[in-house]
Amino acid sequence: MTTIHTIERKPRQTTDEAPPLLLLMHGYGANEHDLFDLANYVDPHFYVVSARAPLTLPWGGYAWYHLGGTPGRLIPDPTTRAHAVELAQRFVVDLPARIGTNPRRTYLLGFSQGAIISLALSVHIPEAIAGIIASSGYLDPELLPTDLPEALTNMPILQMHGTYDDVIPVTAAHHTRALLEPLPVRHTYQEYPIGHGIHPDGVRLMQQWLGERLAEER
């Protein structure tokens, strides 16, 4: 059985209630340390977990699924992609009970390939997810279920992308925006004049967005 390795940081500020969870999912070729510094910029009530993708790449780093093609025209391998989505679903559903977080307050923050997995989970197991931050990724139409679950209604989704991204072109983000428009979600979209990365203003937007979500819960 495939195991997803993690690094974790417990809440810096606690209450009598089970804390919210922020799960970080890195991109192709990176590892669980890649996004972990973002833990310093989120509300101190969050329990932050950063997951390592299951596939080890021959030149180092990890991936959620294999890719072919070239940057700007990447081709996902359907077999390993399907396995990644199934594995991530089980992991996200089981994680709160393992670490003691509130199962109704699980937020995903994915970058690149991690964002693609996160967005796929939003339409497959919305009942297990309180909100999604997807940076430099897209919602793959091939991963959409035939029937969208009712629990998707009012799902908050923050999508960010670089206008000059040469790995996953901004047109993919535009297609995702069009896919999400007719769905019953609360979608926020923001572009920044950068390549394949997270803009400092994007980090501030994440902070603000997550803070607003916690305020709504209160």
N, C-alpha and C positions, 0 to 999 in steps of 0.2 A: 504494500500500500504506500502510495506517495505521501510524503510528509512535507508540509510547508514550514520552513524554519522562519523564526521571527526574532526581532529584537523589540523590546518593550520599555515604555516609560510610564510608571504609575502617575496618577494625578498629583500635581504639586499642591492642589487645594482640594480637600475632601469635605463631604457632607455625610449625613446619615443615609442618604440614598445611594443606590448603585450608580456609578459614574457613567457618563456617555463615552462612547468608543470612537476614536478616529483611526481607521485602518489605511495605511499608506501602501500603494502598489506601484512599484517602480517600472521603468521601461526596459526595452530590449537591450541586453548587454550590460545592464547595471546590476546592483544588488540591494540588499535591504538597508544599507547605510546611505544610499543615494539621496533619499528624501527625508532622512531622519532629522536633519537640522530644522525642518519645518515644525517639529514638535515644540521648538522654542518660541514660536510665533502664534500658537493657538491658545485658547482659553485654558487656564490652569486646571479646570475641572476635568478635562479630557484625559482618559487613559489612551495613550498613543501606542499603536502596534505597527511596525513596519515589516511587511512580509517579503520573503525571498521567493522569487519565481522558481518553479520546479525543475526546469531544464537547464543543465550546465552546458555552456557553449565551449567549443574546443579551444578558443583563444582567450577564454576567461569571461567572467560575468554570467548572467543567467537570463532566461527568457521564459515567458509564459507559454509561448508556442513558437514554432519555427517559421522563418520567413524566407521567401525567394525574391527574385527581382532585384531592383536597385533602389536606393533612396529616391523618394518621389514617386516610385512605382513599385512599391513593395507588395508581394503576393503572399498572403497567409496560407500556411499549410492547414487544410481543413480538419485533419485527424487530430493533430496536437492542439489545435485551437478548441475543438469540441471538448477534448479532455481537460483543457485548462479551465473552461467555463464550468464544467461539472465539478472539478476539484475545488475551484474557488467558491462555488455555491455551498458545498459541504463545509468548507472552512469558515465562511462568513456566518453560516447558521449555527455552527458549533462553538465558535470562539467566545461569545459572551458568557456562556455557562462555565467555560474553562477558566476565565480570568476574573469573573464576577462583575462584568459591566451590565448595564441595562440593555436587554435584547431589543427594546423598542427605540434605542437611541444610538444606533450604529451608523456612522458616516464613513463613506469611502472617498479617498483622495487618490486618484490615479494619474500617472503621467505617461503619455505616449501609449505603449502597449498596455500598460496598467490602466490607463484611462479607457481603452477599448474594452478590457475585461470588466471594469467598473460599470460602464454604460450597459454592457450586456446583462450584468447582474441586476441592474435597475429594472429591466423589463422581464426578468425571469423569476426573481425572488424579491419583489418590492416590499413584501410583508416583513422582510428581515432588515430593511434598509431605511434609515430616516432621511438620507440625502446623499447626493453625489457631487463631488468636484472632479471634473474631467479636464485635464490640461493637455493640449497637444495630441488629442486622440479623436476618435469618432465612434458613432454608433453604427456598427456593421449591419446592413440590412439583412444579410444572411443569418444573423444571430437573432433576429426578431421572431418571437413565437407566433404561431398562427393566430391564437387568441390572446389578447393582452389581459393580464389579470386585473381585477377590480382594485386591488391594493395599490396599483400604480397611480391612482387618482391623487392629485395634489403633491406628488413627489417633487421636492425641490432639487433642481439640477443646475449647477453652475458650470458653464463650459467656457474655456479660455483657449486661445490659439494665437500663434504668431503669424502675422501677415506674410512674413518672408520665410516661413518654414519650408525647407527643401527636403525634409524627410517624410513628413506627412503634410502635403500641401493644404493650404487654407481652404481650398475648394472642398476637401473632405469634411471640414468643419461646417461649411455652408450647407452641405448635403445633410449633415446631422441636424442642423438647425431647422431645415425644411422637414425632416422626418419627425422631429419633436413638436413642431408647431401644431399639428392637429391632435396631438395626444393630450390627455388631461393632466399635464405636469406643469409645475411652476419653473419655467426655464429662463435662466439669465445667461446672456451671451456677451463675451467681451474679447476683442482683438487687441493685440499689442504689436508695435513695429519692431519685432524681433524674429529670429529664426526658431529653431526647435529647442525651446526652453521655457522657463518661467520668469516673467518680467517682475522686477521688484514691486511694481504697482499691483501685479497679480497676487503677490503674497499678501499685500495689504487688503486686497479685495477678498481673498480667502478668509483672512482674520475677521473682517467685517461680516461676511456672509455666515460663517460659523457662529459668530456671536449673535447674529439675528436669529439663527435657528434655535439656539439655546434659550434666547429670550422668549421665543414663541412657545417653547415647551413649558416655561414657567407660568 
